[in-house]
């Protein structure tokens, strides 16, 4: 293993270091969700916020035919969900949730109008204004209009191509929808942005702290914003005959989340320059992009746009403040700075973000290397490229965060590796010839920490967080995870199925088959939904799939009772940022910045301040 020692010594985790100022997080509402259950009852879920007092309780009301009824006899304090007898079949009711603090009832949440369905269904339907031939693909969420509720930004994908293959593609489209189905805007990125998993990484986040999220992505000549304004030359066509786009200007644009209007456009950093400098001369590696949001100063979010990971690696950080887009720093593995060459070829088809060295500021975990908050290299393991990676407190017995990473066709003995996120020290590893996927989540309550497994020859079981083989049988899937059924163990999500792992006999029980409701997954063999995130109701995650005819999104939410009361996962900084980067390249599951599993002692409360 090659380790960049100079950076390592400056990145040692120091207990007690923390941000001097609180992190700015979203000012969310209660996210009330109401679902009819098969037995005729009604499930109501709502959010607990990280800023709520510990002793807060809630009253839940239903208004039908003008009559309002409180559904709970005593204020609800032990959970943030309620199962109530259904109202009249087919009748529209309005549900509200009111907090109770020190015996005083507060204002109601935003009213949720719920029309009881003739056939109970565990999802919310969002009809789409689709273009011919376009299909819903990756999605993200943000509070675009400042009302405390999430809206969806959806990548509508037409004919695409992988970077390794020639062919003309159709323009990528970004659409924005409220959860009630209202379409807010459409951004057409135009013919000079190629369609494919590696090209358009779009970030949805409140970058300036005004209470409304912006949208940021790479643009080009002919990109059209949500109000009809064209960026650059509207008549330019930079496509080569084989479909690759290797000439013409490249831009970075920040869009208004409410209107889709372009707020600022600048040159994309880094420019493609000499195509061959990225590892080939035909356009494969030069156009492999990643992106993320990181709190580089520990307090406010920055935008990080990236290019390259198989060879040359470049990350550029930006701030959007007071209507101005400013460049913060650039890290370039090929700029000649001493030690930077160790970071070339270490990236994955994805990344993670978190404070790995305990200084209160975020680092970018870029596969087998980490870039510090100031744009310098923290460490490089030298273990090379991989397709999947997980950052969290994977082993609560160890201080700080850990990384479980896999490596494609490694030339070393660390086919899968479990390492200290702040130093790069390998805690344990296993050899493998070729590893395509890897997963880390708590499946088995008999072992402390997250269980890990991977696809690859010689990797035929599940490993504990300590690296012990605890089962010769592993789940059939190694794809996505979701907190769904109400306990703190995580469930398996693959294509359109959510399964529960039975640790005693190594079998799986299907909890939800979204294909039964006409849904399909995205991205071919990757089998991803549009999004998995805690966007509604209690602390558990929702999952968004498209329908088979591409006419709507369906937002599925769990109606299983839970005895756990946690503040919304979206108020955990690491989790919230993992939702922002989930759409990037090969989609990876969310992770919390604390250990969430069978042995957890509770949620740590982040030091946060809420946007207006």
C-alpha positions in Angstrom: 0.0 0.0 0.0 1.3 3.5 -0.9 0.4 6.2 1.6 1.0 9.9 1.3 2.6 10.2 4.7 3.0 14.0 4.8 -0.7 14.5 4.4 -1.4 11.6 6.8 0.4 13.3 9.7 -1.7 16.4 9.4 -4.9 14.4 9.2 -4.8 12.4 12.4 -8.2 12.4 14.2 -8.0 14.5 17.3 -10.7 13.9 19.9 -12.5 17.1 21.0 -11.9 19.1 17.8 -15.2 20.6 16.6 -16.6 23.3 14.4 -16.4 26.7 16.0 -19.8 27.7 14.5 -22.9 25.6 13.8 -23.7 24.1 10.4 -26.4 25.7 8.4 -29.1 23.1 7.7 -32.5 23.2 6.0 -35.5 24.6 7.9 -37.9 21.8 7.3 -41.6 21.4 8.1 -43.2 18.3 9.6 -43.4 16.5 6.2 -46.8 14.9 7.1 -47.6 11.9 5.0 -50.8 9.9 5.1 -51.2 6.4 3.6 -54.2 4.0 3.5 -53.3 0.6 4.8 -54.7 -2.7 3.5 -56.6 -3.4 6.7 -58.6 -0.2 6.4 -56.6 1.9 8.9 -54.7 5.0 8.0 -50.9 5.6 8.7 -49.8 9.2 9.5 -46.1 10.0 9.8 -44.3 13.3 10.5 -40.8 14.7 11.2 -38.9 15.2 14.4 -36.3 17.9 13.8 -32.8 18.0 15.2 -33.6 21.3 16.8 -36.7 20.1 18.6 -36.6 19.9 22.4 -36.2 16.4 23.9 -39.6 16.5 25.6 -41.6 17.6 22.5 -44.8 15.7 21.9 -47.4 15.9 19.1 -51.2 16.0 18.5 -52.6 14.8 15.3 -55.9 16.1 13.8 -58.1 15.0 10.9 -60.7 17.3 9.4 -63.5 15.7 7.4 -66.7 17.5 6.2 -65.6 20.5 8.2 -65.4 18.5 11.5 -62.0 18.3 13.1 -61.1 15.3 15.4 -58.0 14.8 17.4 -56.8 11.2 16.6 -54.6 10.7 19.8 -56.0 10.6 23.3 -52.7 11.8 24.8 -49.9 13.7 23.1 -47.7 11.3 21.1 -44.2 11.4 22.5 -42.6 8.0 22.0 -42.7 7.9 18.2 -43.5 10.2 15.2 -46.2 8.0 13.6 -49.7 7.1 14.3 -52.1 4.4 13.0 -55.7 5.6 13.1 -59.0 4.2 12.0 -59.8 5.3 8.4 -62.2 8.1 7.6 -65.1 7.6 5.3 -64.0 5.6 2.2 -63.3 7.9 -0.8 -63.7 11.0 1.3 -61.0 13.8 1.2 -59.7 14.6 4.7 -57.1 17.2 5.8 -54.5 16.1 8.3 -52.4 18.4 10.5 -49.8 17.8 13.2 -49.2 20.2 16.1 -46.2 20.2 18.4 -46.7 20.3 22.1 -43.9 22.0 24.2 -44.2 22.5 27.9 -47.9 21.6 27.7 -48.6 24.4 25.1 -49.8 23.3 21.7 -48.0 25.0 18.8 -49.1 26.0 15.3 -50.3 23.3 12.8 -48.1 21.8 10.1 -48.9 22.5 6.5 -52.2 20.8 5.8 -52.1 17.6 3.9 -55.2 16.9 1.8 -55.7 13.1 1.5 -58.3 11.5 -0.7 -58.8 7.9 0.5 -58.1 5.5 -2.4 -60.5 2.8 -3.5 -57.6 0.4 -3.4 -55.0 1.1 -0.6 -51.5 1.8 -2.0 -48.3 2.6 -0.2 -47.2 5.4 -2.4 -47.8 9.0 -3.6 -48.3 9.4 -7.3 -46.6 12.3 -9.2 -47.7 12.5 -12.9 -45.0 13.7 -15.2 -44.9 16.1 -18.2 -42.7 13.8 -20.2 -41.1 14.4 -23.6 -41.4 11.7 -26.3 -38.8 9.0 -25.8 -37.6 10.4 -22.4 -37.7 8.4 -19.3 -37.3 9.4 -15.6 -33.8 8.6 -14.2 -31.9 9.8 -11.2 -33.6 12.3 -8.9 -32.6 14.6 -6.0 -34.5 16.8 -3.6 -34.3 20.2 -2.1 -36.7 22.9 -0.8 -36.9 24.8 -4.0 -39.6 27.3 -2.9 -38.8 27.8 0.8 -42.0 26.3 2.2 -40.2 23.7 4.4 -41.1 20.8 2.1 -39.0 19.0 -0.4 -39.4 19.3 -4.2 -38.0 16.8 -6.6 -35.4 17.5 -9.4 -35.6 14.7 -11.9 -33.1 13.9 -14.7 -35.2 12.9 -17.7 -32.9 10.8 -19.9 -33.4 10.0 -23.6 -31.1 7.9 -25.7 -27.7 7.8 -24.0 -24.2 6.3 -24.4 -21.5 5.3 -22.0 -18.3 7.2 -22.3 -16.6 4.2 -23.7 -19.0 4.0 -26.7 -19.6 6.3 -29.7 -23.0 7.4 -30.8 -25.1 10.6 -30.8 -27.3 11.0 -27.8 -30.3 13.0 -26.9 -30.0 16.1 -24.7 -30.3 15.6 -20.9 -33.3 17.2 -19.3 -33.8 18.4 -15.7 -37.4 18.8 -14.5 -38.6 20.1 -11.1 -41.9 18.9 -9.4 -43.7 19.5 -6.2 -44.9 16.4 -4.4 -48.5 17.3 -5.4 -47.5 16.9 -9.0 -47.1 20.6 -9.9 -44.3 21.1 -12.4 -42.1 24.1 -11.6 -39.7 24.2 -14.6 -37.7 22.4 -17.2 -34.0 22.8 -18.0 -32.8 21.5 -21.4 -29.0 21.0 -21.3 -29.0 20.8 -25.1 -27.1 18.9 -27.8 -23.6 19.9 -26.5 -24.0 17.9 -23.3 -23.8 14.1 -23.9 -26.4 11.9 -22.2 -25.0 9.1 -20.0 -24.3 8.2 -16.4 -20.9 9.9 -16.2 -21.7 13.3 -17.8 -24.4 15.2 -15.9 -24.0 15.3 -12.1 -26.5 17.8 -10.8 -26.4 19.2 -7.3 -29.5 20.4 -5.5 -28.8 22.3 -2.3 -29.3 25.6 -0.5 -25.9 27.0 -1.3 -26.4 30.5 0.0 -28.6 29.9 3.1 -31.6 31.9 1.9 -34.0 29.0 2.6 -34.3 28.0 -1.0 -32.2 25.4 -2.8 -30.3 26.1 -6.0 -29.4 23.6 -8.7 -25.9 23.4 -10.2 -24.5 21.4 -13.1 -22.2 21.5 -16.1 -23.7 23.3 -19.1 -22.7 24.2 -22.7 -23.6 26.2 -25.7 -27.3 25.9 -26.3 -28.3 24.9 -22.8 -31.7 26.5 -22.0 -32.7 27.5 -18.5 -36.1 27.2 -16.9 -37.4 30.5 -18.2 -36.2 30.0 -21.8 -32.9 31.8 -21.7 -30.1 30.2 -23.7 -26.6 29.9 -22.4 -23.7 30.6 -24.8 -24.1 30.2 -28.6 -27.6 28.9 -29.3 -26.6 27.7 -32.8 -23.4 25.9 -31.9 -23.1 22.2 -32.5 -19.9 20.7 -31.2 -20.8 17.1 -31.7 -18.3 15.0 -33.7 -19.6 12.5 -36.2 -19.2 9.7 -33.7 -21.2 11.5 -31.1 -18.4 12.6 -28.8 -18.2 16.2 -27.8 -14.5 17.1 -27.4 -14.5 20.8 -28.6 -16.4 23.9 -27.6 -16.7 25.8 -24.3 -17.8 24.1 -21.1 -19.6 26.0 -18.4 -20.7 25.7 -14.8 -24.2 27.2 -14.1 -26.1 27.8 -10.9 -29.9 27.9 -11.4 -32.6 29.3 -9.3 -34.5 26.4 -7.7 -37.9 28.0 -7.9 -37.9 29.2 -11.5 -35.0 27.3 -13.1 -33.5 30.6 -14.3 -29.7 30.7 -14.7 -28.3 32.8 -11.9 -24.6 32.6 -12.8 -22.5 30.9 -15.5 -18.7 30.6 -15.6 -16.1 28.5 -17.3 -16.0 24.9 -16.0 -12.9 24.0 -14.0 -11.0 22.1 -15.2 -11.3 22.5 -18.9 -10.8 19.4 -21.0 -7.5 20.7 -22.4 -5.6 18.0 -24.3 -8.0 15.0 -24.3 -5.1 12.6 -24.2 -3.9 14.0 -20.8 -6.9 12.2 -19.2 -5.8 8.7 -20.2 -7.1 8.1 -23.8 -7.4 10.1 -27.0 -11.0 9.3 -28.0 -13.1 10.9 -25.2 -13.7 8.2 -22.6 -11.9 9.3 -19.4 -11.9 13.1 -20.1 -15.6 13.2 -19.6 -16.0 11.3 -16.4 -17.4 13.7 -13.9 -18.3 13.7 -10.2 -19.8 16.3 -7.9 -20.7 16.9 -4.3 -21.6 19.4 -1.6 -19.2 19.9 1.3 -19.0 22.2 4.3 -15.4 23.2 3.7 -15.5 26.0 6.3 -17.5 23.8 8.7 -20.5 26.2 8.6 -21.8 26.8 5.1 -22.0 24.5 2.1 -19.7 24.7 -0.9 -20.1 23.2 -4.4 -17.4 20.8 -5.5 -17.2 19.8 -9.2 -14.8 17.1 -10.4 -13.3 15.6 -13.5 -11.4 12.4 -13.9 -10.6 9.5 -11.6 -9.1 6.7 -13.6 -6.0 8.7 -14.3 -5.8 12.5 -13.8 -8.0 13.7 -10.9 -9.2 17.3 -10.5 -11.6 18.8 -8.0 -12.7 22.5 -8.0 -14.6 24.1 -5.1 -17.0 27.0 -5.5 -19.1 29.2 -3.2 -22.4 30.7 -4.1 -22.8 33.7 -1.7 -24.8 37.0 -2.1 -25.6 36.3 -5.8 -21.9 35.8 -6.7 -20.2 32.5 -7.7 -16.6 32.4 -6.6 -13.8 29.9 -7.1 -12.4 28.7 -3.8 -9.6 26.2 -4.7 -8.6 23.5 -7.2 -6.9 20.3 -6.5 -5.1 18.7 -9.5 -3.1 15.5 -9.3 -1.1 16.6 -12.4 -0.2 20.2 -11.4 3.3 19.3 -10.2 2.7 20.0 -6.6 4.8 17.7 -4.4 2.9 14.5 -3.5 -0.2 15.3 -5.7 0.9 12.6 -8.2 -0.1 10.0 -5.6 -3.7 11.0 -6.1 -4.0 10.1 -9.8 -6.1 7.1 -10.6 -7.5 6.7 -7.1 -11.1 7.8 -7.8 -14.3 5.7 -7.9 -17.5 5.9 -9.8 -18.7 8.0 -6.9 -17.6 9.8 -3.8 -18.5 10.6 -0.2 -18.3 13.6 2.1 -17.7 14.0 5.8 -15.5 15.4 8.5 -13.0 12.5 8.6 -10.2 14.2 10.6 -12.3 15.7 13.4 -11.5 19.4 12.6 -15.2 20.3 12.1 -14.7 20.8 8.3 -15.6 18.4 5.5 -13.3 16.3 3.4 -14.1 14.7 0.1 -13.5 10.9 0.2 -12.6 10.4 -3.5 -12.3 6.6 -3.6 -8.9 5.5 -2.4 -7.8 9.0 -1.6 -9.2 12.0 0.5 -9.0 15.7 -0.4 -8.9 18.0 2.7 -11.2 21.0 3.2 -8.5 23.4 2.1 -8.0 21.7 -1.3 -4.8 19.8 -0.4 -4.4 16.1 -0.3 -5.0 14.5 3.1 -3.9 11.0 2.1 -3.8 8.5 -0.8 -3.8 4.8 -0.1 -2.6 4.0 -3.7 -5.0 1.1 -3.9 -6.7 2.4 -7.1 -10.1 2.7 -8.7 -13.3 1.0 -7.5 -17.1 1.0 -8.2 -18.5 1.3 -4.7 -17.6 2.8 -1.3 -19.3 3.5 2.0 -18.4 6.2 4.6 -19.9 6.1 8.1 -19.2 5.1 11.7 -19.0 1.5 10.5 -17.4 0.2 13.7 -18.6 2.1 16.8 -15.8 0.6 18.8 -13.3 2.7 16.9 -13.0 6.5 17.1 -14.2 8.5 14.1 -15.4 7.3 10.8 -14.5 4.3 8.6 -14.5 3.6 4.9 -15.4 0.2 3.3 -14.0 0.4 -0.3 -13.6 -2.1 -3.1 -11.2 -2.2 -6.0 -11.7 -3.3 -9.5 -9.1 -5.7 -10.9 -6.5 -4.8 -8.2 -2.9 -5.6 -8.6 -2.5 -5.9 -4.8 -4.0 -8.0 -2.0 -6.6 -5.5 -0.9 -9.6 -6.4 -3.1 -11.9 -5.2 -0.4 -10.6 -3.0 2.4 -11.9 -1.5 5.6 -9.9 1.6 6.6 -9.8 4.5 9.0 -11.4 7.4 7.1 -9.1 10.0 8.7 -5.7 8.4 8.2 -6.1 5.8 5.5 -4.8 3.0 7.8 -6.2 -0.3 6.7 -8.0 -2.1 9.5 -8.6 -5.3 7.6 -8.8 -6.4 4.0 -9.3 -9.5 1.8 -7.8 -10.4 -1.6 -10.0 -10.7 -4.7 -9.4 -10.9 -8.4 -12.1 -8.5 -9.5 -14.7 -6.8 -7.3 -17.7 -5.2 -9.0 -19.9 -4.2 -6.0 -19.5 -3.9 -2.2 -22.0 -3.1 0.6 -21.7 -2.1 4.2 -24.8 -1.9 6.6 -26.0 -3.4 9.8 -27.8 -6.7 8.9 -27.1 -8.9 11.9 -27.7 -7.7 15.5 -25.4 -10.4 16.9 -22.3 -8.5 15.8 -21.2 -4.9 16.7 -21.0 -2.6 13.7 -21.9 -2.8 10.1 -21.6 -6.1 8.1 -19.7 -6.0 4.8 -19.9 -8.1 1.7 -18.9 -7.8 -1.9 -19.3 -9.4 -5.3 -16.1 -11.0 -6.5 -14.3 -14.3 -6.8 -13.3 -15.6 -3.4 -15.7 -13.3 -1.5 -18.5 -15.8 -0.7 -19.7 -14.6 2.7 -20.4 -11.7 5.1 -17.7 -10.1 7.2 -18.2 -8.3 10.5 -16.9 -4.8 11.1 -13.9 -6.5 12.7 -13.1 -8.4 9.5 -14.3 -11.8 10.8 -16.2 -14.1 8.4 -19.5 -14.5 10.2 -21.6 -16.2 7.4 -20.7 -18.3 4.4 -24.0 -17.1 2.9 -24.4 -13.5 1.7 -27.4 -11.6 0.3 -28.2 -12.1 -3.3 -27.9 -8.4 -3.9 -25.0 -6.0 -3.3 -26.7 -2.8 -4.5 -28.6 -0.4 -2.3 -29.9 -0.2 1.3 -32.9 1.4 3.0 -34.2 1.9 6.5 -37.7 0.6 6.0 -39.4 -1.8 8.4 -39.1 0.1 11.7 -36.1 -1.4 13.4 -32.6 0.0 13.2 -31.2 -2.8 11.0 -31.1 -1.9 7.4 -33.0 -3.6 4.6 -31.7 -4.7 1.1 -32.9 -2.8 -2.0 -32.3 -4.1 -5.4 -34.1 -3.1 -8.6 -37.7 -2.9 -7.5 -37.6 -5.1 -4.4 -37.0 -4.4 -0.7 -35.9 -7.5 1.2 -35.2 -8.3 4.9 -32.1 -10.4 5.6 -32.8 -13.3 8.0 -29.5 -13.6 9.8 -30.3 -16.9 11.5 -30.7 -19.0 8.3 -29.3 -16.7 5.6 -32.5 -16.3 3.7 -34.4 -13.2 2.5 -38.0 -12.1 3.0 -39.6 -9.7 0.5 -41.2 -6.7 2.2 -42.1 -4.7 -0.9 -42.1 -5.6 -4.6 -42.7 -2.3 -6.4 -43.1 -4.2 -9.7 -46.5 -5.3 -8.3 -47.4 -1.6 -8.6 -46.1 -1.2 -12.1 -42.7 0.2 -11.2 -39.3 -0.4 -12.8 -35.7 0.5 -12.0 -33.1 2.6 -13.8 -29.6 2.2 -15.2 -29.8 -1.4 -16.5 -27.9 -3.9 -14.4 -27.3 -1.2 -11.8 -31.0 -1.5 -10.9 -31.4 1.8 -9.0 -34.6 3.6 -8.1 -34.7 7.3 -8.9 -33.9 8.2 -5.2 -33.8 6.7 -1.7 -34.0 9.4 1.0 -35.8 10.4 4.2 -38.0 13.0 2.4 -41.3 12.6 4.3 -42.9 11.4 7.5 -40.8 9.8 10.3 -37.1 9.0 10.2 -37.4 6.1 7.8 -36.5 6.4 4.1 -38.8 6.8 1.1 -37.9 5.3 -2.2 -38.9 6.8 -5.6 -39.4 4.6 -8.7 -40.7 5.4 -12.2 -43.6 3.6 -13.7 -43.1 1.1 -16.5 -44.7 3.5 -19.0 -42.6 6.5 -17.7 -45.7 8.5 -17.1 -45.3 9.1 -13.3 -43.1 8.8 -10.3 -44.3 6.8 -7.3 -43.0 7.8 -3.9 -43.2 4.7 -1.6 -43.2 5.2 2.2 -43.3 2.5 4.9 -46.5 2.0 6.9 -44.9 -0.5 9.3 -45.2 0.6 13.0 -41.9 1.6 14.6 -41.1 2.1 18.3 -38.1 4.3 17.5 -38.2 8.1 17.6 -35.3 9.8 15.7 -35.0 13.2 14.3 -35.1 13.3 10.5 -32.0 11.8 8.9 -31.8 14.9 6.7 -30.6 16.9 9.7 -27.5 14.6 10.0 -24.8 16.4 7.9 -23.2 13.2 6.4 -26.6 11.7 5.5 -27.9 14.9 3.9 -24.8 15.3 1.8 -25.1 11.6 0.8 -28.6 12.4 -0.6 -27.1 15.2 -2.6 -24.4 13.0 -4.2 -26.6 9.9 -4.6 -27.3 10.7 -8.3 -23.6 10.9 -9.1 -22.3 8.3 -11.6 -23.0 4.8 -10.1 -25.6 5.5 -7.4 -24.7 4.5 -3.9 -26.9 4.2 -0.8 -27.1 7.0 1.8 -25.1 6.7 5.1 -25.3 8.5 8.4 -22.4 10.2 10.1 -23.0 8.2 13.2 -23.5 4.4 13.8 -27.1 3.5 13.1 -27.8 -0.1 13.9 -28.9 -2.7 16.5 -26.4 -1.6 19.2 -26.8 2.2 18.7 -27.2 4.2 21.9 -29.1 7.1 20.3 -28.5 9.9 17.7 -25.9 12.5 18.4 -27.3 16.0 18.0 -25.4 18.1 15.5 -24.6 21.7 16.2 -26.8 23.3 13.6 -28.5 26.5 12.8 -31.5 26.5 10.4 -31.8 28.6 7.3 -34.5 31.3 7.3 
